[in-house]
């Protein structure tokens, strides 16, 4: 007669806690994108440095919570006898009740907020590019120098590419 090793519920609780932190960070990043969009569309360029700095800080926190989540995901997966490369979906399927349900809801929430954050990031990038283009054309017409924009981290430089917020393979 073989015995089944009991699941370490502390690891599942820890993973759930890390997911909640990730969701909080995603929501906060969405808020910061909304603030940046409001600043730009209201024509309040004097607040761009502060808005960019706030957004960069929110994205840094998001990246940290993503690293923490991935570490907890590996621990939970291994404790369930899965590969350390397992996704949250795979961990949820292998986890006992009620964790299977909890992780399924968490995964859905992460997907929803990550999708919203990516949409906001794209919208902000487009708005900022239009603003910079308009400023560049205006300065060119009057013989001024082209403006320096802000990159994805809030530092000075060209606004290029898109912002990759989270690894969506969860």
Secondary structure in CASP SS format (residue, H / E / C, confidence):
PFRMAT SS
TARGET T0000
AUTHOR 0000-0000-0000
METHOD secondary structure of the structure
MODEL  1
X C 1.00
X C 1.00
X C 1.00
X C 1.00
X C 1.00
X C 1.00
X C 1.00
X C 1.00
X H 1.00
X H 1.00
X H 1.00
X H 1.00
X H 1.00
X H 1.00
X H 1.00
X H 1.00
X H 1.00
X H 1.00
X H 1.00
X H 1.00
X H 1.00
X H 1.00
X H 1.00
X H 1.00
X H 1.00
X H 1.00
X H 1.00
X H 1.00
X H 1.00
X H 1.00
X H 1.00
X H 1.00
X H 1.00
X H 1.00
X H 1.00
X H 1.00
X H 1.00
X H 1.00
X H 1.00
X H 1.00
X H 1.00
X C 1.00
X C 1.00
X C 1.00
X H 1.00
X H 1.00
X H 1.00
X H 1.00
X H 1.00
X H 1.00
X H 1.00
X H 1.00
X H 1.00
X H 1.00
X H 1.00
X H 1.00
X H 1.00
X H 1.00
X H 1.00
X H 1.00
X H 1.00
X H 1.00
X H 1.00
X H 1.00
X H 1.00
X H 1.00
X H 1.00
X H 1.00
X H 1.00
X H 1.00
X H 1.00
X H 1.00
X H 1.00
X H 1.00
X H 1.00
X H 1.00
X H 1.00
X H 1.00
X H 1.00
X C 1.00
X C 1.00
X C 1.00
X C 1.00
X C 1.00
X C 1.00
X C 1.00
X C 1.00
X H 1.00
X H 1.00
X H 1.00
X H 1.00
X H 1.00
X H 1.00
X H 1.00
X C 1.00
X C 1.00
X C 1.00
X C 1.00
X H 1.00
X H 1.00
X H 1.00
X H 1.00
X H 1.00
X H 1.00
X H 1.00
X H 1.00
X H 1.00
X H 1.00
X H 1.00
X H 1.00
X H 1.00
X H 1.00
X H 1.00
X H 1.00
X H 1.00
X H 1.00
X H 1.00
X H 1.00
X H 1.00
X H 1.00
X H 1.00
X H 1.00
X H 1.00
X H 1.00
X H 1.00
X H 1.00
X H 1.00
X H 1.00
X H 1.00
X H 1.00
X H 1.00
X H 1.00
X H 1.00
X H 1.00
X H 1.00
X H 1.00
X H 1.00
X H 1.00
X H 1.00
X H 1.00
X H 1.00
X H 1.00
X C 1.00
X C 1.00
X C 1.00
X C 1.00
X C 1.00
X C 1.00
X C 1.00
X E 1.00
X C 1.00
X C 1.00
X C 1.00
X C 1.00
X C 1.00
X E 1.00
X C 1.00
X C 1.00
X C 1.00
X C 1.00
X C 1.00
X C 1.00
X C 1.00
X C 1.00
X C 1.00
X C 1.00
X C 1.00
X C 1.00
X C 1.00
X C 1.00
END
